[in-house]
Amino acid sequence: MRSLAELNKEASEIQLQIRRLLLNNYDINDGIADKLTVINTISTLRTTLSVIQREIRERSTDQNSW
């Protein structure tokens, strides 16, 4: 089981990846296939991020209830 610090670090790294994809991949000359690939990647990263953030919230709540 990963620690909260590890989970927070992983969540930060995923957020950075999403930010980079959103900021660096908006070029009018890109084809639709490239855009769809970026959208799919961002969607997958956001799903992973939501799972990690849920685990962080649950563990934080569990620790606070002690």
Buried (B, 14 or more C-beta within 10 A) or exposed (E): EEEEEEBBEBBEEBBEBBEEBEEEBEEEEEEEEEEEBBEEBBEEBEEBBEEBBEBBEEBEEEEEEE
